[in-house]
Every structure is written in C-alpha cells, then in structure tokens.
Amino acid sequence: MKIGIIADDLTGANATGVRLAKAGFTSATIVFGGEVPTTSTFTSICVDTDSRYVAPDMAKSRVEHTFKQLKKWGADVIGKRIDSTIRGNVGSEIDAMLENTGEDSVAIVVASYPDSGRVTSGGYLLVEGVPVQETDVAKDPMNPITKSFLPAVIAEQSNYEIGHIGLGDVLQGKSKILSSLHKLIGNGNRIIVVDAVTNEEISNIAESMASITERTVFPVDPGPLSAAFARVLSRKSLYKNKYIVTVGSVTGLTGRQLRYLMDKTNSMPVYVDAAQLATMTDRWDSEVKRATEEGLLKLKEQEVLIVTTLSPTSTVLPLANIANEEETTEEALAKRITTGLAKVTYSIIQQSDEIIDGMFSSGGDVTAALYSVSDAEAIQLDEEVIPLAAYGKFIGGTFDGIPVVTKGGMVGEKQSIYKCVTYLQTKNHEGRV
C-alpha cells in the first residue's frame, strides 16, 4: 500500500513522514520544486508545496499539481497535511483536494495533535488549553490567526458545506463516530471537522473512516490522523497474514495491553495454564500439547494469535511451595513456565500449514525462551518501534527470517502491543507493494 501526503511546508512534511515511518512505512519527503518519482521503493511520500503563505489560488494550483504527481506514483490514498495551529490556506487546499478526488469525496478534518498539546473540542482548536487565537501564533506577521473555531476558519476559504462532529459523539466510540459521519455525509457535507483530545480518539476516527467504502474519504490533519488511517488501511488490505503474539508477563499493564489488542484485532487468545507448566512432571507436556492443538485451530480463523499465561482468572502462583513439593527451585519452575510458553508457540509454527508473517514477544525471559527452543543463532535488529521495543528478524533455526518485535514486559501504555503488531503488519505489506 502507498500513501501520499501533501504538506504546505517542509517541516510539516517531514513530521508526518516520520510518523508514517514509525507506523512501518518507508518514507521520503520531496522538497518544493522536486518531482515525485514515478517508481520507487518508498511506500509513503510527503511533498512540500511551500504554499502556506502564497495566494489561495496559487496554493490550490500547487496542491492540484502535487495530487496528480502522487496519483501517477501510485498512491492508494492521499492526505492533506495542515499546520497544527491552522495557519495557511487551509480551506483553499481542502477544496483543491475535493475537486481532484471525485464528486462524492469527503475531507475528514482532525486538527488535533495531542502529543504536541493541540486538541479540538467544540470545534475549537486549543493549544495547551488556550484557544489558538490567544497564543503567540496569532501574532504571525505573515498569517495572523483571528479565529479558533475550525469550521469558521475553513469556511472563509472553502466553497463546500462543512459539518462538525463534537467530542460527545467521539467519546462514545467508533460506532457513534461512524453513524455521525454517515449522517453528515448524507446531508451533503463534503468537509467534516471532528473533535479529538487523545490519540485513542484519533485512532477510533481513523477506523470509522476506513469503514466507509462507498465514498472516497481522506484525512486532513497535522499528521496523527493520516498515520492512523494509513495503519488501518494497511491492515485491511487484501493480504491475510498470520502473526503470533507470545506474552508471559502477569502485570496489570500487560493485561491492559492485551485487552486493547484483543479489542482492536477481534482475537481470542490461547490461555496457557501456568499452574500446569510450573512442574517437572508430565503435566507440563500435556498442557503444551493441549494449548498447541487449541492454537492450531484458532490460527486458521484469526490473523493475530495471542499465546499467553495471563488469563482473566490468573493468580500469582506460590512457586516456593510448589518448589518444595517437587524438590526443585523457584528459578527452575519459573524457567519451566517460560519455556513451556515458548514451546507452545514453537509447536504451533512447526505444525501449522499457515505461514507466519511476524512474531511479537513481551518480556526478556519469553524472548530468550523463544530464541532457545528455535535454535536461533541471533536476532538481527533493525529499528525501534517504540521506546524499549525493537524490530528485527530471527537469524538461523526454526524461525529463520521471521520478523519479530520484542518488548519489555513493563514497557509502554495500553496501546503498545497493538502498535507493535500493526508495525509488523505494515512492514509485511510494504514488501508486497
């Protein structure tokens, strides 16, 4: 899948390109005056039109020219990058996009950039909680900002009907966002401004957009929506790949990360009973066999298979007591659990007819166990996905060449495992362009 971004300045183009790169795309920026290559190994190209401070007609002309170049390059979706403080020819450039994407196309405008303190509520853009017109950016000598209400800012330059979806609808989740989008589109709105104050809400907006298949919808934003939309579309591509997520951590954070992943991917995990693995008896072999058989069945139905000892009914095992009963050590039992979890993953991969396109593991002990049971020689490390989560490939052994993301068990936020999995999915689709 290829995504093109039309930005009104160079730093904006670069910023969005970096977000797309973090999502797994291979990104490049074309500086104003340069030509978009007709063929390339890139899967995302951001183009600087240097149009923020030119006349509206000139801005429209540059956007139109760039749009045609990106289509010739083969972009599957083209988004419009706007300034995070809504300076420039926002309305004129959106109109240029609408005039080149078909009579039924719709621009979804999310001016929020939560990581930079920019959020929208009630249609108003706030910078660190202050209306943008009251900030220093309002004093820009080239393009002073006199309004904070985004629909009004766009209306000054646009010829199209503008709708607005408030934060109240957004907070109700994807179904409500989608129904609100359908209603406004049905009423003839070609530009729809949507409130958002968190990255999670932006992700939900992107997923709602991707559910609209009867019309062309495209993102207009400072970068977060475009990256989220690109990730969702990549995941919804025609290729159905298989990924295995192996998690042994029993922390509350890991539980929240798994629940988020399950919700986003509609995955039903294979819950491996740690109590049956914390033994030197034949119960270990029986549990590995049972979980492997369950995993083989579920892998046929799911794109993402989660193999974990962290179930809703999990409790902390009294390893000291079990060790005394079996005349072994707590360390030996703990290793027995992680080895058993790795063995289940290994056995599923060995016995399945499905090709595994990527793996994820959480926790150093689990990753080391996977490395050991597969007789890997090394893990080639290529990129950082999020802090303390690395992307690479297994070298040698049973998993040779399989892409993998490894993450610490106590690392990240609730979206972290999902981000790692979508990164794997995007990198895999990149190789199929």
C-alpha positions in Angstrom: 0.0 0.0 0.0 1.2 3.5 -0.8 0.2 6.7 0.9 0.9 10.3 -0.3 0.8 13.4 1.9 0.6 16.9 0.5 2.0 19.4 3.1 2.1 23.2 3.0 5.6 23.4 4.4 8.8 21.2 4.7 8.9 20.7 8.4 5.2 19.5 8.3 6.0 17.1 5.5 9.0 15.7 7.5 7.0 15.4 10.7 4.2 13.4 9.0 6.7 11.3 7.2 8.4 10.3 10.4 5.0 9.3 11.9 4.4 7.1 8.9 7.9 5.6 9.2 7.1 4.7 12.8 4.0 3.1 11.6 6.1 0.8 9.3 6.1 2.7 6.0 9.3 3.5 4.1 9.1 7.3 3.9 10.6 10.1 1.9 10.0 13.8 1.6 10.1 15.7 -1.7 11.2 19.3 -1.2 9.2 22.0 -3.0 10.2 22.1 -6.7 11.2 18.5 -6.8 9.4 15.8 -8.8 7.7 12.8 -7.3 9.3 9.7 -8.7 7.0 7.5 -10.9 8.6 4.4 -9.4 10.4 3.9 -6.1 10.9 1.6 -3.2 9.1 4.1 -0.9 5.6 3.3 0.5 4.9 6.8 1.7 5.9 10.1 0.1 5.3 13.5 1.6 5.5 16.5 -0.7 6.2 20.1 0.4 4.2 22.5 -1.7 5.6 25.6 0.2 2.1 27.1 0.0 1.3 28.3 3.5 2.0 32.0 2.7 1.1 32.2 -1.0 -2.2 33.4 -2.5 -5.1 31.0 -2.2 -5.3 30.4 -6.0 -1.6 29.6 -6.1 -2.0 27.2 -3.1 -4.8 25.4 -4.9 -2.7 25.1 -8.1 0.2 23.6 -6.2 -1.9 21.1 -4.4 -3.6 20.0 -7.6 -0.2 19.6 -9.4 1.1 17.5 -6.5 -2.0 15.4 -6.3 -1.6 14.4 -9.9 2.0 13.5 -9.3 1.2 11.3 -6.4 -1.5 9.5 -8.3 0.9 8.9 -11.1 3.4 7.5 -8.5 0.6 5.1 -7.5 -0.7 6.4 -4.2 -3.6 4.4 -2.8 -4.7 7.3 -0.5 -3.6 10.9 -0.5 -4.0 13.0 2.6 -3.6 16.8 3.3 -1.3 17.9 6.0 -2.2 21.2 7.6 -0.4 23.3 10.2 -1.0 22.3 13.8 -2.0 25.9 14.5 -4.3 26.2 11.4 -2.2 28.8 9.7 -2.2 29.0 5.9 -4.6 28.3 3.1 -6.5 25.5 4.9 -9.9 25.9 3.2 -8.4 26.5 -0.3 -6.2 23.5 -0.2 -9.0 21.3 1.1 -11.1 22.5 -1.9 -8.3 21.5 -4.2 -8.3 18.0 -2.8 -12.1 17.7 -3.1 -12.0 18.8 -6.7 -9.5 16.2 -7.6 -10.8 13.2 -5.6 -14.2 12.9 -7.2 -17.7 14.3 -6.7 -18.5 12.1 -3.8 -15.3 12.5 -1.9 -15.3 13.8 1.7 -12.5 15.5 3.7 -12.2 14.5 7.4 -10.5 17.2 9.3 -9.0 16.5 12.7 -6.7 19.4 13.7 -5.6 17.7 16.9 -2.0 16.7 17.7 -2.3 15.5 21.3 1.4 14.8 21.7 2.1 18.5 21.0 -0.6 19.8 23.2 -3.1 20.6 20.3 -6.6 19.3 20.8 -10.0 20.2 19.4 -13.2 20.5 21.5 -16.5 22.0 20.4 -14.8 22.7 17.0 -12.2 25.0 18.7 -8.5 24.4 18.5 -6.8 24.7 21.8 -3.0 24.9 22.3 -2.1 23.7 25.8 -5.6 24.5 26.8 -5.6 28.0 25.3 -7.7 29.0 22.2 -5.2 29.2 19.3 -6.2 32.9 18.6 -4.9 33.8 22.1 -1.5 32.2 21.7 1.7 33.7 20.2 1.0 32.1 16.8 -1.9 34.5 16.5 0.7 37.2 16.0 2.3 35.6 13.0 3.0 38.6 10.7 2.5 36.6 7.6 -0.6 34.8 8.6 -2.2 36.0 11.9 -4.9 33.8 13.5 -8.0 35.6 14.5 -10.3 32.6 15.0 -10.1 29.4 16.9 -13.3 27.8 15.6 -12.1 25.5 12.9 -15.3 25.3 10.8 -15.3 29.1 10.6 -11.6 29.2 9.6 -12.2 26.7 6.8 -15.4 28.5 5.7 -13.6 31.7 5.0 -11.8 30.0 2.0 -13.9 27.0 1.1 -16.9 26.6 -1.2 -18.2 23.4 0.3 -20.6 22.6 3.1 -18.9 22.0 6.5 -20.2 19.6 9.2 -18.9 19.1 12.7 -18.8 16.0 15.0 -18.5 17.1 18.6 -16.5 15.5 21.4 -19.6 14.0 22.9 -20.1 11.7 19.9 -16.4 10.9 19.6 -16.3 9.8 23.2 -19.0 7.2 22.5 -16.6 5.3 20.3 -16.3 4.0 16.7 -20.0 3.1 16.1 -21.2 6.5 17.1 -18.5 8.3 15.1 -19.4 6.2 12.0 -23.1 6.9 12.3 -22.4 10.6 12.7 -20.2 10.6 9.7 -22.9 8.9 7.6 -25.5 11.4 8.8 -23.4 14.4 7.9 -22.3 12.9 4.5 -25.9 12.1 3.8 -26.8 15.8 4.4 -24.3 16.9 1.8 -21.3 17.9 3.9 -18.1 17.5 1.9 -15.9 18.7 4.8 -16.4 17.2 8.3 -14.5 18.6 11.3 -14.1 16.1 14.1 -13.1 16.8 17.7 -10.4 14.8 19.4 -8.3 15.2 22.6 -6.4 11.9 22.7 -4.6 9.6 20.3 -7.0 6.9 21.1 -9.9 9.0 19.8 -8.0 9.8 16.6 -7.4 6.0 16.2 -11.2 5.5 16.5 -11.9 8.2 14.0 -9.4 6.6 11.5 -11.1 3.2 11.9 -14.5 4.8 11.3 -13.2 6.4 8.2 -11.9 3.1 6.9 -15.4 1.6 7.3 -16.7 4.0 4.7 -16.3 2.1 1.4 -19.0 3.7 -0.8 -17.1 7.1 -0.9 -13.6 8.4 -1.1 -12.6 9.8 2.3 -9.3 11.3 3.1 -7.6 12.8 6.2 -6.8 16.5 6.7 -4.7 16.9 9.8 -1.2 17.8 11.2 -0.2 14.1 11.0 -1.7 11.8 13.7 -4.9 11.1 11.7 -3.0 10.4 8.5 -0.7 7.9 10.2 -3.6 6.2 12.0 -5.7 6.0 8.8 -2.7 4.6 6.9 -2.2 1.9 9.5 -5.8 0.9 9.4 -6.0 0.7 5.6 -2.7 -1.3 5.5 -4.2 -3.8 8.0 -7.4 -4.1 5.9 -5.5 -4.9 2.7 -6.3 -7.9 0.6 -3.5 -9.9 2.1 -4.4 -12.0 5.1 -1.3 -12.6 7.1 -0.7 -14.5 10.3 1.0 -13.1 13.4 1.8 -14.8 16.8 1.9 -12.7 20.0 3.6 -14.5 22.9 3.2 -12.9 26.3 4.2 -14.3 29.7 4.1 -11.2 31.9 1.4 -11.1 34.6 1.4 -7.4 35.3 -1.7 -5.2 35.3 -0.1 -3.1 32.5 0.4 -6.2 30.3 -3.2 -7.2 31.0 -4.5 -3.8 29.7 -2.2 -4.0 26.7 -3.6 -7.5 25.8 -7.2 -6.4 26.3 -6.6 -3.5 24.0 -5.0 -5.7 21.4 -7.9 -8.2 21.6 -10.5 -5.4 21.1 -8.7 -4.0 18.1 -8.0 -7.3 16.4 -11.0 -9.4 17.5 -8.6 -12.0 18.7 -9.4 -14.8 21.1 -6.2 -15.8 23.0 -4.9 -19.3 23.8 -4.7 -19.2 27.5 -1.9 -21.4 28.7 -2.3 -22.6 32.3 0.9 -21.5 34.2 -0.1 -23.8 37.0 0.2 -26.8 34.7 3.6 -25.6 33.4 5.1 -24.9 36.9 6.0 -28.6 37.3 8.7 -31.1 36.4 6.0 -33.8 35.8 4.2 -34.9 32.7 1.5 -32.3 33.3 3.9 -29.9 31.5 3.8 -32.0 28.3 0.1 -32.4 28.5 -0.5 -28.6 28.8 1.9 -27.8 26.0 0.0 -30.4 23.8 -3.4 -29.1 24.7 -2.5 -25.4 24.1 -0.8 -26.2 20.8 -3.9 -28.0 19.5 -6.1 -25.1 20.5 -3.7 -22.6 18.9 -3.6 -24.5 15.6 -7.4 -24.3 15.4 -7.6 -20.6 16.3 -4.8 -19.7 13.9 -6.9 -20.8 11.0 -9.6 -18.3 12.0 -7.6 -15.3 13.2 -4.9 -13.0 11.8 -3.4 -12.4 15.2 -3.0 -15.4 17.6 -2.2 -14.5 21.2 -0.5 -17.1 23.3 -0.3 -16.1 26.9 -0.4 -17.3 30.5 -2.2 -14.1 31.5 -5.9 -15.1 31.6 -8.8 -13.2 33.3 -8.6 -15.8 36.1 -4.8 -15.8 36.5 -3.4 -15.7 40.0 0.1 -15.5 41.3 1.5 -19.0 41.8 3.1 -20.0 45.2 6.3 -21.1 43.5 8.1 -21.5 46.8 5.5 -24.1 48.0 5.5 -25.9 44.6 9.3 -26.0 44.5 9.4 -27.6 48.0 6.8 -30.2 46.9 8.7 -31.1 43.8 12.2 -30.8 45.4 13.4 -28.2 42.9 14.0 -24.4 42.9 11.7 -21.4 42.2 14.0 -20.4 39.4 13.7 -23.8 37.7 9.9 -23.6 37.9 9.8 -20.0 36.5 12.0 -21.1 33.6 9.8 -24.1 33.1 6.8 -21.8 32.6 8.5 -19.5 30.1 10.0 -22.5 28.2 6.5 -24.1 28.1 5.0 -20.9 26.7 7.8 -20.7 24.1 7.3 -24.4 23.3 3.6 -23.8 22.6 4.5 -21.0 20.1 7.2 -23.2 18.5 4.9 -26.2 18.1 2.1 -24.1 16.6 4.6 -22.7 14.0 6.1 -26.1 13.3 2.8 -27.9 12.9 0.6 -25.3 11.2 0.1 -25.1 7.4 -0.1 -21.3 7.8 2.9 -19.2 7.0 3.8 -17.0 10.0 4.5 -13.4 8.8 5.6 -12.0 12.1 6.0 -12.5 15.8 5.9 -10.4 18.9 7.2 -11.3 22.4 6.9 -9.5 25.6 9.5 -9.9 28.4 13.1 -10.8 28.1 12.6 -14.3 29.6 10.0 -15.2 27.0 12.1 -13.8 24.1 15.1 -15.8 25.4 13.0 -18.9 25.6 11.7 -18.5 22.0 15.3 -18.0 20.9 16.4 -21.2 22.7 13.6 -23.5 21.6 14.0 -22.5 18.0 17.8 -22.9 18.0 18.2 -19.3 16.6 21.7 -18.0 16.1 20.8 -14.3 16.5 18.2 -11.7 16.3 19.0 -9.1 13.6 17.9 -5.7 15.0 16.8 -3.0 12.5 14.6 -0.3 14.1 13.0 0.9 17.3 9.2 0.7 17.2 8.5 2.4 20.5 10.9 3.0 23.3 12.3 -0.3 24.5 10.6 -2.2 21.7 12.8 -3.4 18.8 12.0 -4.7 15.4 14.2 -7.2 13.6 14.4 -10.8 12.3 15.3 -14.2 13.7 18.6 -15.5 12.2 19.0 -19.2 11.9 17.0 -22.0 13.5 13.3 -22.8 13.0 12.3 -19.1 12.9 14.9 -18.1 10.4 13.9 -14.9 8.6 10.6 -14.3 10.6 10.2 -10.7 11.5 9.9 -10.1 15.3 9.2 -7.2 17.7 10.5 -7.7 21.2 9.3 -5.5 24.1 9.9 -5.3 27.8 7.1 -6.6 30.0 6.8 -3.4 32.0 7.1 -1.0 29.0 4.6 1.3 27.3 1.0 2.2 27.6 -2.2 0.2 26.9 -1.8 0.7 23.1 1.8 -0.5 23.0 1.4 -4.2 22.0 -1.2 -3.2 19.4 1.3 -0.6 18.0 4.0 -3.2 17.7 1.6 -5.7 15.9 0.4 -3.0 13.4 4.0 -2.1 12.8 4.7 -5.8 11.8 1.6 -5.8 9.6 2.6 -2.6 7.8 6.2 -3.7 7.3 4.9 -7.0 5.9 2.5 -5.2 3.5 5.3 -2.9 2.4 7.2 -5.9 1.0 4.1 -6.7 -1.2 3.8 -3.3 -2.9 
